[in-house]
């Protein structure tokens, strides 16, 4: 069984209309068919909630639609990976390599590295920064690669 790590942007693109929503839907369907293990760090849920709240504040979503989106995400059967003291060292290292002041993006890279998994993101800047430091296992949803890494 293949393992993939997704960032919050991929999850949000799956449940609310965003530029990569059709690609995120195809990605999730492909993974389900392949019975892939989809892993997210603990941070993921907080980022998704923030994204949904921001969409409500911007008038993109109603409270009811945000609640439906959360139910849809919950049904995805994601495996949550806790952030541990051991992981925190990897996170700090990735934040340094990416030259980032905050460590949010680094959490995803550390999780994927720890799991020996591909990371999928809808964040082009994160993808480009990761590629620049040699993290070839980071994939950008906007590329729409064939079978999405499986």
C-alpha positions in Angstrom: 0.0 0.0 0.0 1.3 3.4 -1.0 1.5 6.2 1.6 1.0 9.9 0.8 1.0 13.0 3.0 -1.4 15.9 2.0 -1.3 19.4 3.2 -4.4 21.4 4.3 -4.6 23.1 0.9 -5.2 19.7 -0.8 -7.9 18.9 1.7 -9.6 22.3 1.3 -9.4 22.0 -2.5 -11.2 18.7 -2.2 -14.2 20.1 -0.4 -14.6 23.8 -1.4 -14.4 25.4 -4.8 -10.8 26.4 -5.3 -8.6 26.6 -8.5 -7.4 23.0 -8.1 -10.6 21.4 -6.9 -11.0 19.1 -9.9 -7.5 17.9 -9.5 -7.9 17.3 -5.8 -11.0 15.3 -6.4 -9.2 13.1 -9.0 -6.3 12.7 -6.6 -8.5 11.5 -3.8 -10.4 9.1 -6.1 -7.2 7.6 -7.4 -5.9 7.1 -3.9 -9.1 5.5 -2.7 -9.0 3.1 -5.7 -5.4 2.2 -4.9 -6.2 1.9 -1.2 -3.4 4.4 -0.4 -2.7 5.4 3.2 -3.3 9.1 3.4 -1.5 10.7 6.3 -1.8 14.2 7.8 0.1 15.8 10.7 -1.9 16.9 13.7 -1.5 20.5 12.4 -3.6 19.6 9.4 -7.0 19.8 11.1 -6.2 23.2 12.6 -5.2 24.6 9.2 -8.3 23.2 7.5 -10.5 24.8 10.2 -8.7 28.1 9.7 -9.2 27.8 5.9 -12.9 27.1 6.3 -13.3 29.9 8.7 -11.5 32.3 6.4 -13.8 31.1 3.5 -16.8 31.9 5.7 -15.5 35.4 6.6 -14.8 36.1 2.9 -18.3 35.1 1.9 -17.2 32.1 -0.1 -19.0 29.6 2.2 -22.0 29.5 4.4 -21.8 28.0 7.9 -23.9 25.1 6.7 -21.5 24.4 3.7 -18.5 24.6 6.0 -20.1 22.1 8.3 -20.8 19.8 5.3 -17.2 20.2 4.2 -15.9 19.1 7.6 -18.2 16.0 7.4 -16.8 15.3 4.0 -13.2 15.6 5.2 -13.9 13.4 8.2 -15.2 10.7 5.9 -11.9 10.6 4.0 -10.4 8.2 6.5 -7.1 10.1 7.0 -4.5 8.8 9.4 -3.3 11.5 11.8 0.4 11.6 12.6 1.2 13.3 15.9 4.0 15.8 16.2 6.5 14.4 18.6 9.7 15.6 20.2 11.6 13.5 17.7 9.6 15.0 14.8 10.2 18.5 16.1 13.9 18.3 15.3 13.1 17.4 11.7 10.5 20.2 11.6 13.1 22.8 12.7 15.6 21.4 10.2 13.1 21.7 7.4 12.1 25.2 8.4 15.8 26.2 8.2 16.3 24.5 4.9 13.2 26.2 3.5 14.5 29.5 5.0 11.1 30.0 6.7 10.5 32.0 9.9 7.5 29.8 10.9 7.4 26.1 10.9 4.0 25.2 9.5 5.1 24.1 6.0 8.0 22.2 7.6 5.6 20.1 9.5 4.3 18.6 6.3 7.8 17.9 4.9 9.0 16.4 8.2 6.0 14.1 8.3 6.4 13.0 4.7 10.1 12.4 5.2 9.5 10.4 8.4 6.9 8.3 6.6 9.1 7.9 3.4 6.1 9.2 1.6 5.3 11.7 -1.2 3.9 15.0 -0.1 1.2 16.6 -2.1 0.5 20.4 -1.8 -1.6 23.0 -3.6 0.9 25.6 -2.4 3.1 26.4 -5.4 5.6 28.4 -3.3 6.1 25.4 -0.9 6.6 23.1 -3.8 9.2 25.4 -5.4 11.0 25.9 -2.1 11.1 22.1 -1.5 12.3 21.4 -5.0 15.0 24.0 -4.6 16.5 22.1 -1.6 16.2 18.7 -3.3 12.9 17.4 -1.9 11.9 15.7 -5.2 9.1 13.8 -3.4 7.1 17.0 -2.9 4.4 17.3 -5.6 2.4 20.3 -6.6 -1.3 19.7 -7.3 -1.1 22.2 -10.1 1.1 20.0 -12.2 -1.6 17.3 -12.4 0.9 14.4 -12.8 -0.7 11.4 -14.5 -1.7 8.9 -11.8 -0.8 11.3 -8.9 2.2 9.4 -7.8 0.8 5.9 -7.4 
